[in-house]
Amino acid sequence: MKIVEREDGAVFSPEDPGEPSTGLARLSPTVEERELLAFLAHGKDVLEIGTGLGSSAVAMISTARSVTTVDIDPWVHKKVFPFLREKFGIRCLTSHFNLSLGPDHYTRYFDMVFIDGEHTKVALTEDIAEAERLCPRGVIVVHDAIELRDTLWDLGGWQIIETRYGIGIKYVGWEHALDL
């Protein structure tokens, strides 16, 4: 698959048929955003919702203990997943259903969830609810937070880092950590 880098360091593929829900071409996080993701992922078990072109998964696996990525798009399964599995050992899943179970059929929990899925209020709200279930104590990160700002504000507790596309961050499960 051919990848082209833009001036801001985001990448796209001219072969990309577009997102199934919108038809728009996938665009990765910028270099700055990928560096932030790698920093946040350090030493963590990470779940990524929305693989896209795989650049964020590659950035996170550079510092994370493990990365599991899920995407429902057959084009991603065919063009992106093989590269992520073979070159980086990233676990790739084709549906949200597979997220709930670890190898021994128990719920698998993550220290960080990165969401870059469908950019609608309904889909983002569902992805965040799933992230909170699978990451009961850790950090949830949302790409394209500038575009999704209103939804994040409505949900409450989000910080937005002003990058090219915006990174939303919410720490979960720490509310009572200091109560002794």
C-alpha atoms as a printed R data frame, in Angstrom:
    type eleno elety resid chain resno       x       y      z
1   ATOM     1    CA   MET     A     1   0.000   0.000  0.000
2   ATOM     2    CA   LYS     A     2   1.363   3.399 -0.969
3   ATOM     3    CA   ILE     A     3   1.542   6.029  1.799
4   ATOM     4    CA   VAL     A     4   2.014   9.757  1.211
5   ATOM     5    CA   GLU     A     5   3.101  12.165  3.946
6   ATOM     6    CA   ARG     A     6   1.655  15.672  4.078
7   ATOM     7    CA   GLU     A     7   3.522  18.756  5.209
8   ATOM     8    CA   ASP     A     8   2.107  18.448  8.760
9   ATOM     9    CA   GLY     A     9   3.310  14.832  8.978
10  ATOM    10    CA   ALA     A    10  -0.134  13.273  8.651
11  ATOM    11    CA   VAL     A    11  -0.234  10.433  6.128
12  ATOM    12    CA   PHE     A    12  -2.823   9.215  3.652
13  ATOM    13    CA   SER     A    13  -3.019   6.558  0.972
14  ATOM    14    CA   PRO     A    14  -4.066   7.334 -2.612
15  ATOM    15    CA   GLU     A    15  -5.337   3.715 -2.728
16  ATOM    16    CA   ASP     A    16  -7.793   4.354  0.123
17  ATOM    17    CA   PRO     A    17 -11.414   3.911 -1.016
18  ATOM    18    CA   GLY     A    18 -12.552   6.031  1.945
19  ATOM    19    CA   GLU     A    19 -14.243   5.413  5.266
20  ATOM    20    CA   PRO     A    20 -17.299   3.150  4.957
21  ATOM    21    CA   SER     A    21 -19.553   5.620  6.797
22  ATOM    22    CA   THR     A    22 -18.516   8.816  4.985
23  ATOM    23    CA   GLY     A    23 -16.488   7.887  1.906
24  ATOM    24    CA   LEU     A    24 -13.825  10.363  3.059
25  ATOM    25    CA   ALA     A    25 -10.181   9.334  2.791
26  ATOM    26    CA   ARG     A    26  -8.442   8.323  6.012
27  ATOM    27    CA   LEU     A    27  -5.926  10.793  7.392
28  ATOM    28    CA   SER     A    28  -3.582   9.786 10.174
29  ATOM    29    CA   PRO     A    29  -2.655  11.820 13.223
30  ATOM    30    CA   THR     A    30   0.227  14.222 12.585
31  ATOM    31    CA   VAL     A    31   3.810  13.522 13.681
32  ATOM    32    CA   GLU     A    32   3.259  15.707 16.772
33  ATOM    33    CA   GLU     A    33   0.071  13.798 17.645
34  ATOM    34    CA   ARG     A    34   1.759  10.424 17.117
35  ATOM    35    CA   GLU     A    35   4.603  11.496 19.421
36  ATOM    36    CA   LEU     A    36   2.039  12.438 22.084
37  ATOM    37    CA   LEU     A    37   0.327   9.055 21.664
38  ATOM    38    CA   ALA     A    38   3.655   7.256 22.083
39  ATOM    39    CA   PHE     A    39   4.324   9.266 25.243
40  ATOM    40    CA   LEU     A    40   0.888   8.475 26.700
41  ATOM    41    CA   ALA     A    41   1.168   4.770 25.764
42  ATOM    42    CA   HIS     A    42   4.516   4.213 27.507
43  ATOM    43    CA   GLY     A    43   4.468   0.865 29.338
44  ATOM    44    CA   LYS     A    44   0.711   0.425 28.885
45  ATOM    45    CA   ASP     A    45  -1.593  -2.167 27.368
46  ATOM    46    CA   VAL     A    46  -3.375  -0.084 24.715
47  ATOM    47    CA   LEU     A    47  -6.608  -0.564 22.800
48  ATOM    48    CA   GLU     A    48  -7.117   1.425 19.602
49  ATOM    49    CA   ILE     A    49 -10.644   1.820 18.217
50  ATOM    50    CA   GLY     A    50 -10.323   2.745 14.534
51  ATOM    51    CA   THR     A    51  -7.095   1.518 12.938
52  ATOM    52    CA   GLY     A    52  -7.179   3.665  9.829
53  ATOM    53    CA   LEU     A    53  -3.800   3.444  8.101
54  ATOM    54    CA   GLY     A    54  -2.073   2.054 11.202
55  ATOM    55    CA   SER     A    55   0.318   4.936 11.875
56  ATOM    56    CA   SER     A    56  -1.012   5.625 15.365
57  ATOM    57    CA   ALA     A    57  -0.786   1.918 16.296
58  ATOM    58    CA   VAL     A    58   2.833   1.885 15.118
59  ATOM    59    CA   ALA     A    59   3.603   5.015 17.165
60  ATOM    60    CA   MET     A    60   2.026   3.538 20.302
61  ATOM    61    CA   ILE     A    61   3.682   0.108 20.000
62  ATOM    62    CA   SER     A    62   7.059   1.881 20.015
63  ATOM    63    CA   THR     A    63   6.607   2.501 23.765
64  ATOM    64    CA   ALA     A    64   3.596   0.419 24.872
65  ATOM    65    CA   ARG     A    65   3.661  -3.020 26.445
66  ATOM    66    CA   SER     A    66   1.034  -4.135 23.904
67  ATOM    67    CA   VAL     A    67  -1.367  -2.685 21.334
68  ATOM    68    CA   THR     A    68  -4.656  -4.187 20.196
69  ATOM    69    CA   THR     A    69  -6.401  -2.405 17.340
70  ATOM    70    CA   VAL     A    70  -9.932  -2.913 16.052
71  ATOM    71    CA   ASP     A    71 -11.492  -1.759 12.805
72  ATOM    72    CA   ILE     A    72 -14.662  -2.905 11.074
73  ATOM    73    CA   ASP     A    73 -13.582  -1.928  7.533
74  ATOM    74    CA   PRO     A    74 -12.697  -4.875  5.225
75  ATOM    75    CA   TRP     A    75 -10.228  -2.652  3.291
76  ATOM    76    CA   VAL     A    76  -8.261  -2.080  6.528
77  ATOM    77    CA   HIS     A    77  -8.364  -5.831  7.265
78  ATOM    78    CA   LYS     A    78  -6.892  -6.585  3.849
79  ATOM    79    CA   LYS     A    79  -4.404  -3.720  3.392
80  ATOM    80    CA   VAL     A    80  -3.343  -2.595  6.884
81  ATOM    81    CA   PHE     A    81  -3.764  -5.485  9.340
82  ATOM    82    CA   PRO     A    82  -1.201  -7.836  7.710
83  ATOM    83    CA   PHE     A    83   1.523  -5.164  7.948
84  ATOM    84    CA   LEU     A    84   0.703  -4.381 11.605
85  ATOM    85    CA   ARG     A    85   0.644  -8.060 12.590
86  ATOM    86    CA   GLU     A    86   3.763  -9.178 10.723
87  ATOM    87    CA   LYS     A    87   6.061  -6.199 11.262
88  ATOM    88    CA   PHE     A    88   4.991  -5.019 14.729
89  ATOM    89    CA   GLY     A    89   3.137  -7.906 16.408
90  ATOM    90    CA   ILE     A    90   0.040  -5.785 16.913
91  ATOM    91    CA   ARG     A    91  -3.146  -7.717 17.699
92  ATOM    92    CA   CYS     A    92  -5.762  -6.821 15.048
93  ATOM    93    CA   LEU     A    93  -9.483  -7.446 15.528
94  ATOM    94    CA   THR     A    94 -12.336  -7.055 13.075
95  ATOM    95    CA   SER     A    95 -15.182  -6.231 15.459
96  ATOM    96    CA   HIS     A    96 -15.979  -4.681 18.800
97  ATOM    97    CA   PHE     A    97 -17.430  -8.009 19.974
98  ATOM    98    CA   ASN     A    98 -13.928  -9.498 20.147
99  ATOM    99    CA   LEU     A    99 -12.791  -6.748 22.521
100 ATOM   100    CA   SER     A   100 -14.583  -8.140 25.533
101 ATOM   101    CA   LEU     A   101 -12.763 -11.419 25.743
102 ATOM   102    CA   GLY     A   102  -9.149 -12.191 26.424
103 ATOM   103    CA   PRO     A   103  -7.557 -15.477 25.330
104 ATOM   104    CA   ASP     A   104  -9.123 -17.343 28.285
105 ATOM   105    CA   HIS     A   105 -12.597 -15.821 27.750
106 ATOM   106    CA   TYR     A   106 -12.352 -13.339 30.612
107 ATOM   107    CA   THR     A   107 -12.783  -9.612 30.171
108 ATOM   108    CA   ARG     A   108  -9.513  -8.034 29.121
109 ATOM   109    CA   TYR     A   109  -8.788  -4.615 30.538
110 ATOM   110    CA   PHE     A   110  -6.542  -1.938 29.077
111 ATOM   111    CA   ASP     A   111  -4.544   0.921 30.616
112 ATOM   112    CA   MET     A   112  -5.243   3.233 27.678
113 ATOM   113    CA   VAL     A   113  -7.836   3.415 24.917
114 ATOM   114    CA   PHE     A   114  -7.247   5.542 21.819
115 ATOM   115    CA   ILE     A   115 -10.400   6.338 19.831
116 ATOM   116    CA   ASP     A   116 -10.224   7.418 16.198
117 ATOM   117    CA   GLY     A   117 -13.362   5.784 14.875
118 ATOM   118    CA   GLU     A   118 -16.487   7.166 13.262
119 ATOM   119    CA   HIS     A   119 -16.838  10.886 13.955
120 ATOM   120    CA   THR     A   120 -20.509  11.152 14.871
121 ATOM   121    CA   LYS     A   121 -21.911  12.014 18.294
122 ATOM   122    CA   VAL     A   122 -23.639   8.620 18.583
123 ATOM   123    CA   ALA     A   123 -20.595   6.581 17.508
124 ATOM   124    CA   LEU     A   124 -18.182   8.571 19.690
125 ATOM   125    CA   THR     A   125 -20.465   8.273 22.713
126 ATOM   126    CA   GLU     A   126 -20.703   4.490 22.177
127 ATOM   127    CA   ASP     A   127 -16.914   4.180 21.717
128 ATOM   128    CA   ILE     A   128 -16.277   6.165 24.902
129 ATOM   129    CA   ALA     A   129 -18.738   3.993 26.864
130 ATOM   130    CA   GLU     A   130 -16.944   0.871 25.598
131 ATOM   131    CA   ALA     A   131 -13.584   2.456 26.435
132 ATOM   132    CA   GLU     A   132 -14.694   3.230 29.993
133 ATOM   133    CA   ARG     A   133 -15.848  -0.380 30.399
134 ATOM   134    CA   LEU     A   134 -12.586  -1.827 29.080
135 ATOM   135    CA   CYS     A   135 -10.342   0.761 30.750
136 ATOM   136    CA   PRO     A   136 -11.836   1.196 34.234
137 ATOM   137    CA   ARG     A   137  -8.660   2.900 35.496
138 ATOM   138    CA   GLY     A   138  -6.388   4.632 33.017
139 ATOM   139    CA   VAL     A   139  -6.549   7.146 30.207
140 ATOM   140    CA   ILE     A   140  -8.916   7.517 27.254
141 ATOM   141    CA   VAL     A   141  -7.668   9.519 24.284
142 ATOM   142    CA   VAL     A   142  -9.724  10.830 21.343
143 ATOM   143    CA   HIS     A   143  -8.291  12.012 18.014
144 ATOM   144    CA   ASP     A   144  -9.940  14.841 16.075
145 ATOM   145    CA   ALA     A   145 -11.048  16.399 19.361
146 ATOM   146    CA   ILE     A   146 -11.393  19.843 17.772
147 ATOM   147    CA   GLU     A   147 -14.064  18.467 15.417
148 ATOM   148    CA   LEU     A   148 -15.659  16.506 18.292
149 ATOM   149    CA   ARG     A   149 -15.272  19.197 20.984
150 ATOM   150    CA   ASP     A   150 -19.001  19.742 21.617
151 ATOM   151    CA   THR     A   151 -19.631  16.039 22.231
152 ATOM   152    CA   LEU     A   152 -16.630  15.783 24.564
153 ATOM   153    CA   TRP     A   153 -17.749  18.862 26.535
154 ATOM   154    CA   ASP     A   154 -21.280  17.417 26.812
155 ATOM   155    CA   LEU     A   155 -19.839  14.184 28.247
156 ATOM   156    CA   GLY     A   156 -17.682  16.108 30.757
157 ATOM   157    CA   GLY     A   157 -14.214  15.565 32.210
158 ATOM   158    CA   TRP     A   158 -12.221  16.010 28.987
159 ATOM   159    CA   GLN     A   159  -9.091  18.066 28.431
160 ATOM   160    CA   ILE     A   160  -8.288  19.058 24.864
161 ATOM   161    CA   ILE     A   161  -4.727  19.514 23.709
162 ATOM   162    CA   GLU     A   162  -4.620  21.947 20.795
163 ATOM   163    CA   THR     A   163  -2.760  20.048 18.107
164 ATOM   164    CA   ARG     A   164  -3.547  20.196 14.371
165 ATOM   165    CA   TYR     A   165  -6.643  18.006 14.803
166 ATOM   166    CA   GLY     A   166  -6.894  18.042 18.598
167 ATOM   167    CA   ILE     A   167  -6.269  15.328 21.154
168 ATOM   168    CA   GLY     A   168  -8.890  14.821 23.865
169 ATOM   169    CA   ILE     A   169  -7.725  13.203 27.109
170 ATOM   170    CA   LYS     A   170  -9.733  11.909 30.049
171 ATOM   171    CA   TYR     A   171  -8.337  10.071 33.042
172 ATOM   172    CA   VAL     A   172 -10.799   7.511 34.397
173 ATOM   173    CA   GLY     A   173 -10.993   5.526 37.633
174 ATOM   174    CA   TRP     A   174  -8.774   7.859 39.648
175 ATOM   175    CA   GLU     A   175 -11.564   9.759 41.407
176 ATOM   176    CA   HIS     A   176 -11.038   8.028 44.746
177 ATOM   177    CA   ALA     A   177  -7.388   7.041 44.413
178 ATOM   178    CA   LEU     A   178  -6.278   9.448 47.142
179 ATOM   179    CA   ASP     A   179  -9.179   8.779 49.528
180 ATOM   180    CA   LEU     A   180  -7.611   7.026 52.488
